[in-house]
Amino acid sequence: MTDTRPLVGIIMGSQSDAAVMADCEEQLRTLGVPFETVVASAHRSPARVHEWASGAADRGIAVIIAAAGKAAHLGGVVAAYTPLPVITVPMKTGDLGGLDSLLSMVQMPTGVPVACVAINGAKNAAILATQILGTAHPEYRDAIRDLKADMAQ
């Protein structure tokens, strides 16, 4: 029997990010990676973010994907509360096309790193999370090999 406890935690700052992050969820499903998803804002519900992020490792999460737009502090706040790797997905915005989100994510201070994919790069976040999992789980390394072979066709 396969363990279905989530290995990837997806957190998004707003329900409006769900349409983009559905691509992340679908890619994880395709790769066979169990995940959980939560909506919590670094600005509107910081206590919920703190509780979720600080308990993620204890729940068995191995990698976190954080999606946010505009000021986009969510990934950094999550990274401050967990020892786990955090991948950020900057959301496209109406104001600056997502450049505001991207710059917020890549300008993290020393000691609080996050990885950052392209604006609305939800699928790549899922693939990167699976590659990270593949360092310890051969089945996910194999899933990435299969994905790359399919892309080469």
GUKE-666394 format. One record per residue: x, y, z of N, C-alpha, C in turn. Coordinates in pm, whole numbers, plus 50000, padded with zeros to 5 digits. Layout:
XYZXYZXYZ/...
END
This chain:
500844988250000500005000050000500895012550000/500585022049913501335034349902500915044050012/501895050650072501615060850173501065073150101/499905077750140499285089150074499355101950158/500135101750266500325114050343500995124450254/500555136750262501145147150178502645148850200/503385149750090504805152950093505075167250052/504125173049978504245186949934503095194749995/503425206250051502415215350102502325227250009/501125230049962500885241849877500135251949960/500665264049965499985274950035499865286649939/498695292549935498495304249849497865315249931/498225327449897497815338849975496375342949959/495735338449851494365342449824493675331749740/492385330449758491615321149676491715324649528/491995337349498492135341449357493345334949290/494275329449369495445322549314495135308149275/493965303149314493625288949297493605284649150/493145293249061493065289348920494455286248864/495435294448895496805291948850497375279648920/497155278849050497745267849127497095254449100/495955254349033495345241748989496295234348896/497075241748817498075235448729499155228348812/499535234248924500505228049015499945215049071/498715215849120498075204049176497945192849073/497545196348952497405186248846498745180048810/499805188248805501125182848774501595173348884/501355176849008501725167849119500945154749111/499635155649078498845143349061499435134648951/499775140748839500345133548725501635126448765/502425132948849503705127248893503535117749012/502315116649063502045107449173502475112449309/502565125649326503035131549451501845135849536/501725130449657500635134949745500905148849801/499845156949810500005170749854498785175149934/498965186350004497855193250069497885207750025/496715214150027496615228149985495885236050091/496375248050117495745257050213495805271350157/494785279150190494785293350157494975300950287/496045308650295496325316750413497245328250372/496925340050414497665352050375498665356250480/499865359650437500885364850528500435377950592/499535385150525499085398150575497735397350646/496805389450593495465388950650495275378150756/496075367350748495945356550847497325351250887/498185360050940499555355950972499645344851078/498745344651172498785334051273498525320351210/497625319851114497335307251044498555302850962/499215312150896500425309050820501485303450914/501685310151028502675305651125502375291351171/501145288751209500765275451257500975264751150/500525267551028500635257950919502095255250885/502875265850867504275264250825505125257850933/504945261951057505795256651164505495241951193/504305237151157503965223151178504115214351056/504505220050943504545212450818505475200350824/506675202150873507635190950879507115179750968/506505183451080505965173351171504815165451108/504125171451010503035164450940503565155750826/504875156050801505455147950695505695155250565/505375168150561505655176150441507175176850424/507635175850299509065176450271509445188850191/508495194350114508735206150031507475214650036/507655227750040506525237050038506565245449912/505385247349853505215256449740504305267749787/504785280049776504025291749823503755301049705/502485304149682502085312849572501475325649628/501915337049574501365349749620501585360449514/500785370749523500915381949430501145395049503/501445405049424501715418649471502895418949568/502695422549695503815423349789504465409749808/503695398949798504195385149788505155381149899/504825384350021505665380750135505475366450182/504475359450131504095346450185505255336450186/505965334950076507065325350071508135328050175/508485340350193509505343950291509035341850433/507785344950460507235342650593507215327750622/506765319850526506755305350544508175300250568/509125304950488510515300550503511085304150640/510605314950698511075318950831510605309250940/509515302150914508925293351015509195278550993/509955274750890510155260550862511595257850818/512105245950847513415242050795513315236050654/512105234650601511885228250472512215237550356/512565231850239512735240350122511405246350078/511445258950038510255266249994510475270849851/509525267149766509505271549626508395281949613/508705293449556507695303849543507225305049399/505945308449386505325310849256504765324949257/505425334249187504885347749180503645348049089/502585354049139501355355049063501365367348973/500835365548853500675376848762499675386548824/499995399348820499115409648877498705419548769/497615426348796497155436548703497985449148707/498625451448822499375463948838500685463748758/501515453848781502845453348719503105440048647/502055432748618502185420348542502875408948617/503055410448746503715400148824505155403348859/505705413648797507075417648829507195421548976/506145427849030506135431249172506245418649258/505495408349222505515395649295506895389049283/507395388449163508695382249136509805388849217/509865401949213510925409049284510815407349435/509585406749486509405404449630509985391049670/509875381149582510315367549615511815365549598/512415371649498513835369149475514745378049559/514185387549631514985396649715514985392649861/515015379549888514995374850026516335377750094/516285380650224517535383450295518355370750317/519655372350334520545361250363520035353450484/520015340350470519565331750578518125327150566/517365333350475515975329450454515745327650304/516395317350245516275315550101514945309350060/514515312849941513415305949874513835303949729/513375293249669513535291449525512365298649459/512555303249338511495310749271511395306149126/510185302649083509945299148944509375311348872/509035309748748508535320848666507175325748716/506815337548673505485342948702504435333148651/503515329148740502485319148712503085305448677/504305302748721505005290348688504625278648778/503345276348795502845266148887503295252048849/503285248748721503715235348680505185233248711/506005243248685507435241748715507675240448865/506875246948946507015245349092506765230949132/505745224749071505445210749100506575201549054/507125204348938508225196148885509465197748973/509785210049012510945212349099510745205549234/509565206349290509285199649418509495184649404/509045178949292509205164549268510675160949251/511445169549186512885167149173513555167349310/513155176449397513715176849532513365163949605/512115159649595511705146949657512505135249601/512835136149473513585125349407514975123149463/515505132549536516825130549597516775119849706/515595117449762515455107449868514465096349834/513655098349729512615088749691512795084949544/513335073149516513585069149377512355069549287/511185066949344509975066949260509695080749200/510065091349271509855104849217510955108549118/512165103649141513225105349042512815098548912/512235086448922511765079348803510625086848734/509735092748812508635100448754509165112248674/510225118648723510825129848649511525124748523/512225113448533512835107548413511765104848306/510635099148348509555096348254508995109148193/508825119448277508335132148227509265137948121/510555137548149511525143048053511555134847925/511425121747938511385113247818510135116447734/509005118547800507775122247728507925135747659/508575145247725508775158347665509685157747543/510595148147543511545146947432510895140647308/509755134347327509065127847213508545137747113/
END
